Amino acid sequence: MRAIWNGAVSFGLVNVPVRLYAATTNHDIRFHQVHEVDGGRIRQKRVCSVCGEEVAYSEIAKGYETDDGQLIILDDDDLATLPTATGHEIDVVQFVPADQVDALLLDKSYYLEPESKALKPYSLLREALRETDRMALVKVALRQRETLALLRVRGNAIVLQTMLWPDEVRDADFPVLDGEVDLRPQEMAMASSLIDSLAGDFEADGFEDDYRKAVGDLIEYKREHGGGRPAPEETVAEDTDDMTDLLTALRRSVEAAGGTASGSDAPAEEKQEPEKKAEPGKKAEPGKEPAKEPEKAASSGSKGSTTRKKSSSSSKSTGSSEKSGSSSGTKSGSPSRSRRKTSDDESKDEKASRTA
């Protein structure tokens, strides 16, 4: 169990440091409202009844409607002026007989666990309550609201039970109960005999919630016989201001679109494509640019002498490059091939100029 409050029981000059634990839990089977067709969860939205628009939680205030129909709105600043109890002390007001406490006044129950150093005063208070058959009427502040409560003994633990205020308990105002009823002795004897036949000691472990068990059995039966369906995956996130929910929604949107949600924040267009590997024998020499395309024949026809000079010089360079290519291997392979292509193109240009 997890402690929900810590403080001290104070009676007289004695303080008993304690921790507070919820003594009860709810085991009801909870149902969700879903769409019968596809099983989708039904979400409720906060919509204004006047303008019809959905209202953010930050814009919601508390309103109280008076008997004459006037609406009084209280905001956070108004509520901050109210007195709130923030003490961590269970103050014993008086010790009362156990049979004087109306069970209708009892509300929620909590266990009190003593600190290790306070075991002796805790045990002293517990045994004193047990021997005197009394309960301790206390005041305690839980969730910033002061409330009445009782301390009573259950086994080896002290239980704190919060109480309703007296004006929160309704009176049984039924006029029919004021009428006189004639009960004959034979009827009373028969009723007493029936009570005696069903008399017994109360043992809570001998009872169970038949309805909850029946619902659980029904769910299990439908699951085993194919009556169930997988819960649909939520595709729409709730409207919250949490950035984590926004990132989750974006990631799910990418996955739903068939993409891959990666942890990189860089846009796709900024990512560099991997460099293409050069083919064997085509490694470019460092510091040299790839050879440019030769000039068109049409443009070189008017400059025949210049073309012939370029052709002769290209032939010489081609011969030297072929020799160096055979001796140096793949380093000069790419440039020589480019120059050879240039020389052949220029020879064609020369022939075209002669014909012209």
Secondary structure, DSSP 8 states (H G I E B T S, - for coil): ----EEEEEEETTEEEEEEEEE-----------B-TTT--B-----B-TTT--B--GGG--EEEE-TTS-EEEE-HHHHHTS------EEEEEEEEEGGGS-GGGEEEEEEEEE-GGGHHHHHHHHHHHHHHTEEEEEEEEETTEEEEEEEEEETTEEEEEEE--GGGS-----GGGGS-----HHHHHHHHHHHHHT-----GGG---HHHHHHHHHHHHHHHTT---------S------HHHHHHHHHHHHHHTT----S--S-GGGS--------TT----TT---------HHHHTT-HHHHHHHHHHHHHHHHHHHHHHHHHGGGGHHHHHHHHHHHHHHHHHHHHHHH-
